[in-house]
Amino acid sequence: MAQRRSEWADPTQTGAFEALAELLWTEREALEQLLCKIVVGQLVVHAAANDTSGPDDGTSGSTDGEVDDILERLRLTEVLRAAEVEELARASRLPLDVTLARLADVAPEPWTTVLGDHEAALEKLLTDLEGFAELRQLSLREFLG
């Protein structure tokens, strides 16, 4: 059975919680940057569609490289996050594939709040990104019509 919050007396876990929180901040920042790039990209596409002044200035290639960099950072962060979650799962006798929400449920304060806040923010960012992906597919379907 999983430990209760009051049983997280091992001070060595504080470092694991801090490392996890730092990785979650990194993930949130990367997702926010990705969302920003998508929004800016859509604005550029719409502006270019309405602009009859001349050819593309070639700036979209640099944006693609920036998105690739963000996606690579997200992949690396996810691997590191999985390692930290696994360490905390072992310490709490939870399954190694424990969700962030479940880990937050059993974590001591302030980590219950910190992890819960990160989980909610990540969920919102992912929902926003999925919304843009759905909108893009819808726009493509309308275009191909």
Residue pairs with C-beta under 8 A, 6 or more apart in sequence:
1 93
2 92
2 93
2 94
2 106
3 91
3 92
3 93
3 106
4 106
5 106
5 107
5 108
5 109
5 112
6 108
8 91
8 92
8 106
8 107
8 108
10 91
13 88
13 91
16 84
16 87
16 88
16 91
17 88
17 107
17 111
17 114
17 115
19 84
20 81
20 84
20 85
20 88
20 115
21 111
21 114
21 115
21 118
23 77
23 80
23 81
23 84
24 81
24 100
24 115
24 118
24 122
25 118
26 73
26 77
27 74
27 77
27 78
27 81
27 122
28 118
28 121
28 122
28 125
30 70
30 73
30 74
30 77
31 74
31 122
31 125
31 126
31 129
32 125
33 70
34 67
34 70
34 71
34 74
34 129
35 125
35 128
35 129
35 132
37 63
37 66
37 67
37 70
38 129
38 132
39 132
40 63
41 60
41 63
42 132
44 59
44 60
44 63
48 56
85 98
85 100
85 103
86 96
88 94
88 98
88 103
88 107
89 95
89 96
89 97
89 98
89 103
90 96
92 98
92 103
92 106
94 102
94 103
94 106
100 115
100 118
100 119
100 122
101 116
101 119
103 115
104 111
104 112
104 115
104 116
104 119
105 112
107 115
